[in-house]
Each structure stands twice: as structure tokens, then as C-alpha cells.
Amino acid sequence: MPLPIDLPIPELIAVAIGEWRPVQIEYTDTRNGITQRTISVSSFDGVTIRAFCHLREQPRCFVLERVSSACLL
């Protein structure tokens, strides 16, 4: 069950990296499709989130501006 942590998304991603916790995100792809993803973040440069996507079962890159919500799992 997601934990309620009221942080801006960039700070939440930093916590996820530091605590090795997965994150559930709502993401809008380049075709404007919205998906819910569970990701395990490996790095974040302030713009791009590099993570293992549990839905696709492979590493993916996510653009921060396309993440509409996020919560720690």
C-alpha cells in the first residue's frame, strides 16, 4: 500500500533512490496515453528518471514533466 508522503515529485524520487523503494507513477507517454507504472529508480538527473519498469519488465527512461503523480511504495 502506498505511503502518504507529501513531497514534490523530484524530492520523492530522491527519497526512493536513497531508501531503495519502488515508486508508483502516473505517466503520460508521447502519444498522450496515461499509464500507471511501478518503477525502481536507478538514477535521476532532475529531468530524466532512469528506472526498471515493472510493467514492461525492462529498464526505461521517464521524463519528469510527463509524471503527473508519484507515491512511494
C-alpha positions in Angstrom: 0.0 0.0 0.0 1.4 3.4 -0.9 2.6 5.6 1.9 1.3 9.2 2.1 4.3 11.4 1.7 3.6 14.9 0.7 6.7 15.8 -1.3 7.3 17.4 -4.7 7.9 14.6 -7.2 11.7 15.4 -7.6 12.2 15.1 -3.8 10.1 11.9 -3.7 12.3 10.4 -6.4 15.4 11.3 -4.4 13.9 9.6 -1.3 13.1 6.5 -3.4 16.7 6.3 -4.6 18.1 6.8 -1.1 15.8 4.2 0.5 15.7 1.7 -2.4 11.9 1.9 -2.5 9.7 1.5 -5.6 7.5 4.3 -6.8 4.1 4.2 -8.4 3.8 6.9 -11.0 1.1 8.1 -13.4 2.8 8.8 -16.7 1.7 10.4 -19.9 3.5 8.9 -22.9 4.4 10.7 -26.2 1.0 9.7 -27.7 -0.8 11.2 -24.7 -1.7 7.8 -23.3 -1.8 7.7 -19.5 -0.4 4.7 -17.7 0.2 3.7 -14.1 3.7 2.3 -13.6 5.6 0.8 -10.7 9.3 1.7 -11.1 12.5 1.1 -9.3 14.6 4.2 -9.8 18.3 3.8 -10.5 19.1 7.5 -11.2 17.6 10.9 -11.6 19.3 14.0 -13.1 16.5 16.4 -12.4 14.9 15.9 -15.9 15.1 12.2 -16.7 14.3 9.3 -14.4 16.1 6.1 -15.2 14.3 3.1 -13.7 13.3 -0.5 -14.0 9.7 -0.5 -15.2 7.8 -3.4 -13.6 5.0 -3.2 -16.2 7.4 -3.6 -19.2 9.9 -5.7 -17.2 12.8 -3.8 -18.5 14.8 -0.6 -17.9 13.1 2.6 -19.1 13.6 6.4 -19.1 10.8 8.7 -17.9 10.7 12.4 -18.4 9.9 14.2 -15.2 7.5 16.7 -16.8 5.4 13.7 -18.0 4.9 12.3 -14.5 1.6 13.7 -13.1 1.7 11.9 -9.8 4.0 9.7 -7.7 3.9 7.9 -4.4 6.4 5.7 -2.6 5.5 2.0 -2.1 
